[in-house]
């Protein structure tokens, strides 16, 4: 087994959309507002699926209402 077999490939925004079954805008919002693990390479977003899976399992993908929003009338 050579070293290349152990390296996870980078995934595109479209591949992540298909993997998670969500839309492009949802992915972009999660990057901006929920710290989804993503890397900007030039104009393109790149992802490691293992990092996305870990982020989802950690619960960070779930919607949360901040205490600031809860306290507003």
C-alpha positions as a Markdown table, in Angstrom:
| # | Residue | x | y | z |
|---|---|---|---|---|
| 1 | Unk | 0.0 | 0.0 | 0.0 |
| 2 | Unk | 1.5 | 3.3 | -1.0 |
| 3 | Unk | 1.2 | 6.7 | 0.7 |
| 4 | Unk | -1.3 | 8.0 | -1.8 |
| 5 | Unk | -3.9 | 5.4 | -0.7 |
| 6 | Unk | -4.0 | 6.9 | 2.8 |
| 7 | Unk | -4.6 | 10.5 | 1.6 |
| 8 | Unk | -8.3 | 11.7 | 1.6 |
| 9 | Unk | -9.1 | 13.6 | -1.6 |
| 10 | Unk | -10.6 | 17.1 | -1.5 |
| 11 | Unk | -14.3 | 17.3 | -2.3 |
| 12 | Unk | -16.1 | 20.1 | -4.2 |
| 13 | Unk | -19.1 | 22.0 | -3.0 |
| 14 | Unk | -21.2 | 20.1 | -5.5 |
| 15 | Unk | -19.9 | 16.7 | -4.1 |
| 16 | Unk | -20.7 | 17.8 | -0.5 |
| 17 | Unk | -24.2 | 18.9 | -1.6 |
| 18 | Unk | -24.9 | 15.5 | -3.1 |
| 19 | Unk | -23.3 | 13.7 | -0.2 |
| 20 | Unk | -25.5 | 15.5 | 2.3 |
| 21 | Unk | -28.5 | 15.9 | 0.1 |
| 22 | Unk | -28.8 | 19.6 | 0.6 |
| 23 | Unk | -28.7 | 22.7 | -1.6 |
| 24 | Unk | -25.8 | 25.0 | -2.5 |
| 25 | Unk | -27.1 | 27.9 | -0.4 |
| 26 | Unk | -27.5 | 25.7 | 2.6 |
| 27 | Unk | -23.8 | 24.7 | 2.4 |
| 28 | Unk | -22.7 | 28.3 | 2.0 |
| 29 | Unk | -24.9 | 29.4 | 5.0 |
| 30 | Unk | -23.4 | 26.6 | 7.1 |
| 31 | Unk | -19.9 | 27.7 | 6.2 |
| 32 | Unk | -20.7 | 31.4 | 7.1 |
| 33 | Unk | -22.9 | 30.9 | 10.2 |
| 34 | Unk | -22.2 | 27.4 | 11.7 |
| 35 | Unk | -18.5 | 27.0 | 11.1 |
| 36 | Unk | -18.8 | 24.1 | 8.7 |
| 37 | Unk | -15.2 | 22.9 | 7.9 |
| 38 | Unk | -14.4 | 24.3 | 4.5 |
| 39 | Unk | -11.4 | 25.8 | 2.7 |
| 40 | Unk | -11.3 | 28.5 | 0.1 |
| 41 | Unk | -8.9 | 27.7 | -2.7 |
| 42 | Unk | -9.0 | 30.6 | -5.1 |
| 43 | Unk | -12.7 | 31.1 | -5.9 |
| 44 | Unk | -13.6 | 27.4 | -5.0 |
| 45 | Unk | -14.7 | 25.8 | -1.8 |
| 46 | Unk | -13.0 | 22.5 | -0.9 |
| 47 | Unk | -13.9 | 20.0 | 1.8 |
| 48 | Unk | -12.7 | 16.9 | 3.5 |
| 49 | Unk | -15.7 | 14.5 | 3.9 |
| 50 | Unk | -14.3 | 13.1 | 7.1 |
| 51 | Unk | -14.2 | 16.6 | 8.6 |
| 52 | Unk | -17.8 | 17.3 | 7.5 |
| 53 | Unk | -18.9 | 14.0 | 9.0 |
| 54 | Unk | -17.2 | 14.9 | 12.3 |
| 55 | Unk | -18.7 | 18.3 | 12.3 |
| 56 | Unk | -22.2 | 16.9 | 11.8 |
| 57 | Unk | -21.7 | 14.3 | 14.5 |
| 58 | Unk | -20.6 | 17.0 | 17.0 |
| 59 | Unk | -24.0 | 18.6 | 16.7 |
| 60 | Unk | -22.7 | 21.9 | 15.2 |
| 61 | Unk | -24.9 | 21.4 | 12.1 |
| 62 | Unk | -28.1 | 21.5 | 14.1 |
| 63 | Unk | -30.0 | 24.7 | 14.4 |
| 64 | Unk | -29.6 | 26.6 | 17.6 |
| 65 | Unk | -31.3 | 29.8 | 18.9 |
| 66 | Unk | -28.8 | 32.0 | 20.7 |
| 67 | Unk | -29.8 | 33.4 | 24.1 |
| 68 | Unk | -29.6 | 36.9 | 22.6 |
| 69 | Unk | -32.4 | 36.0 | 20.2 |
| 70 | Unk | -34.4 | 34.3 | 23.0 |
| 71 | Unk | -34.3 | 37.3 | 25.2 |
| 72 | Unk | -35.6 | 39.7 | 22.6 |
| 73 | Unk | -39.4 | 40.5 | 22.8 |
